[in-house]
Structure formats: C-alpha cells, structure tokens
Amino acid sequence: MHPRRPAPRRTAATMVETAVVISATLLLVVGMIVVALGVFRYQQVAAAAREGARWASVHGGQYAKETGQAKATPSSVYNNAILPMASGLNTNSLSYSVTWDDAGEMPNYYNYGTQAWTSNNVTVTVTYSWVPEAFFGGVTLTSTSVMPMSY
C-alpha cells in the first residue's frame, strides 16, 4: 500500500475567499449601521413633531385668556418645543409648519356654520433633510402630529 500524499496547500485561494467574505460582511455591517442611524433620526423628527403639538395644544386661546400671556405662534412652538427636541439634528436642515383649525377659537367652540360644537386641533409637521453618514444620497424624513387643543 502506498502512503497518501498530503493535499497541496491553497494559500492564494484562501486569501481571495477571505477578501470576498470580509468585504461582504463589512458592507452589511456598515449598511445596518446607516439604516439604524436613519431610524434614530426619524424617531427624533417624530418626537419633535409630537412635542411641538403637545406644547401648541396647551398654549392656545384659552391659555392666553386665563393667564394673560400670548398664545402660541409657529415660531414660539419651534423655539420652545421643537428646537429642544432636535438635539443631534442639523437645525439648518430642519423645517416645520404649525397650523390650527381656527387659531382664534377656544379648544371647543360652537361653529355657527355647521350648527355643532367643534374641537379645535393643532397640526405640527416637522421635516428633516438627512444625508446618511455613508453618503448614499439624501433622504427627507417627515412626521406630522395632530392633537386637539386642551387648554
């Protein structure tokens, strides 16, 4: 019986296979990190919109009437609620809009046109233009929050 010869070593093939596997793994890991950062940015935008709607809903006409202070304006909503929630966001890429169904009315008012009691709502929309850290192109993140006036 003849002894078996050892198999020839394939060092070049191992290096090529390792390069392909490491490259694919690195691409997947970086992709997951970029997607996670996108989800985090979207959560920040959504939280800013919710906080802006909360702040605007309690600083309306009834608040101004009872406290003697000014009622909420879009700029006061931005400065007091949206901007503090925008930590980590580039505020130059941040835009917002604040609208009330009827800014002059109280939380609940009688609408003579429809002959019914109407609830006054505030709508806050926050938009952020995000350029991912891996420079794959820009994404626009938008969140809208609608809340009834409560004060």
N, C-alpha and C positions, 0 to 999 in steps of 0.2 A: 504494500500500500504506500502510496506517495503522500507526503505531508502537504497540507493545503498551503497555498501561497497567501500571504496577507493581502487584503484588498488594497489597491493603490489609494493614497490619500488624495482628497479632493479639496484642497485648501482654497483654491480660486473659486470654486462653486459655492463653498460655504460663505465666502466674503460677499459674493454677489447676492446670494439669498438673504443674508443678514442686512445688506444695504436696502433691499426692496422691502423687507418686513419692517425695519426700523423707520424707513421713510413713510410707509403707510400708517404705522402706529402713531408717529409724530403728527401726521396730518389729521388723523382722527382726534387726537388729544387736543390739538390747537383748535380744531373745529368745535369741539364740545365746550371749550373754554369761551370761545367767541359767542356761541349760542347762549351760554349761561350768562354772560355779561349783557346780552340783549334782553334776556328775560328780566334780569335785575334792573336794567334801565326802564323797561316797560312798567315794572312794579313801582318804580319811583314816580313815573309820569302818572300812573293811575292813582297813587296815594296823594299826589299833589292836587289832582282834579277833585278827589273826594274831600280833601281838607279844605280846598277853596269853596266847594259847595256847602260844606258844613259852616264855615265861617260866614259866608254870604247869607245863609238861611237864617242865622240868628242876629244879623246886623241889618235888618230891613227897616221898613216903615214903622212898625210897632216899636222896635228898639229905639229908633230916633225919637218917637213921640214920648216914650216913657222915660228915657234917660236924658233927653235934650242934646245928645251927641249926633253927629252926622251919620246918616245911613250909609251902607256900603256902596262903593263905586267899584268899577272894574279895577282901577289902579290900587285902591285900598285892599281889595281881595288879593291881588297879586303880591303886594308888599307885606301883608300880614299873614297870609296863609300859604300861597303857592311858593313864594321865594324861600321861606324857611324849610319847606319840604324838598327843595331842589338841591340838596347837598350832593356833591359829586357830579352834577349835571353842568354842562356848559350853558350858562344863562343866555349867552348870545344866540344859541340855537333853540331857545325855548320861546314859544308863543302861546297866547292864551286868549280866551274870549269868555265873558261873563254876561249872561242875559237873564232878565227876569220876565215872567209873563206880563206883569204890569208893575213896574218898579214903584209907582206911586201908591199902590194899594197895600193894604194890610195882609197878613197871612191868609185869612179867609175873608172874602168880601162878597157882597151881593152884586151880581152882574145884571144890570137892568136890561141889557140887550137880550140875554138868554133867559132872564127871569129865574135865575138859580144862584145858589151860593157856589162860589168858585174858590178853589185853593190856588194860591199864588205859588209858582215854582221858580226856582233859580237853576240855571244850566251853566255849568263850567266845563269848558273844553280846553285841555292842555295838549299842545303838540310839541314834539321834540325831534329835531333832525339829528340822528345819531350816525356817526361814521365809525364802524367797528374798528377795534384796535388792530385787527389784522388787515385793514384797508381793503376789504372786499367790496366796497361800494357803500353808499349811504342808505339808510332806512329811516322812514318817517314813522314815529310812534305817536299815536293819538289816543287819548282817553277822554270820555265825556261822562260827567256825573250830573244827575238831575235830582234835586231834593226839594221838598215842599218847604215854604217859609214857615218857621216855627216860633218866631218871636215877634 
